[in-house]
């Protein structure tokens, strides 16, 4: 059996992607996790393909993220295609991308399934983060871009002085920058790949909890700032230890939010292509 290529985290430029082979190639690359740049002399055709790949993925992610914490749902391909007025090929590409992010999976009957999101799943992902990310921080400390690191420190310090709303609005972006600068500087490509893949469902979970309106924790910014400050001072082992502390606090915060979600009534309305199934 041929191994599937993983293009997660890569940008693929497809020329002539407005139709035919180019369009098919764009969908295949998107299905393998790549961010696809669609180019074609026919601008309208290029936009149509890009919209089909991108907009549907974002919309399905939002729909799925809004319900998986409440249980398990089946995604029906033909209804999803009808819902967005796209082809089954686009639908399969979108669902494959979401599977790469850990949001959906296929069951033994080859049905697409979303959820349930459980506390144990969160613990498992954070447990893996605790094994991988402090190690990556130490391994890559000598390769960190000092200018970007200092800029990150200033941004975190500034956020600490701002209102709570500013903290929460900036958390996803600044956390992504922290991972990119401090964790993914490691020269070990396999380690970086493992970290990226493990972070996909973690990020989706955190985004879901924000969408439900649950309060964030301002301590996150302070914890990240302390790690960055220790790296700037060359205290790599101390920074790794602080990273471990941050991850332990993060999993506890997320579990506490999950307990709140457990008492929230399920969504009154879900997308037509999502059908609740027994677990």
C-alpha positions, 0 to 999 in steps of 0.5 A: 500500500502506498504511504500518503504524503503529508503536506501539513504546514507547507504552502503549495502554488498550483498554476493553471488551477482554475480547471482540469488537471490544475484544479484537481491538483489543488484539491489533492494538495489541500486534501493532504494538508497543504495551504494552496495558492491557486493561480490561473489566467482566468481570475474568476476560475481561480477564485472559484477553486480557492473559495471552494477549498478554503471557505468550505473548510472554514465553515465546516470547521466552525460547524464541527467545533461548535458541536463535538463537545456535546457528543458524536456526530456523523457528517453525510458527504452528499448533504455537505456537498448540497449545503455548500453547493460544491462537488463531492471531490471538494467535500472529501478534500475538506474532510481530509484536511479536517482529519489532519487537524484531528477534528473528524475521523472515519469509523469502521463503516467508513462514515465521517465522524466528528466528536466526541471531544473528551477530557481524556483526549485533552489530557493525552494531547497535553501529555504528549506536549509535555514530552515533546515541546520542552525537549524541542525548546532545549534542542533549538535554543541556540537556533532561535532568532534573537530579534524575533524572540525579543520582539515576542517578549515586548509584545507579551510584556505589553499585553500583560499591561492591557485589559483582559479583552486584549489578552483574550483576543491576542492569545491564539496569534501570540501562542502560535508565534511563541510555538514557531519561534521558541519550540519549532527552532529545533533542527529535528524535523521529525520532532517538529512534525510530531509537535505540529500534528499534536497541536492541531486538535489542541488548537481546535479545542481551545478555539472551540472553548473560546467560541462557546464564550468561556473565559480565558486565563490571563496567566497564560500571557505571563507564563509565556513571557517568563519562558521567553525572558528566560530564553533571552537570558540564556537560562535554557533549562529554566525555560524548559522547566517553566514550559513544563509548568505552563503545560501542566497549568494549561491542561488543568485550565482546559479540563476546568473549562470542559467541566463547565461545558458539561453542564451547558445544554447541547446546541439547539441547531446544527448544520443539516449535514451533521447528524447526532449518533449514539456513542 
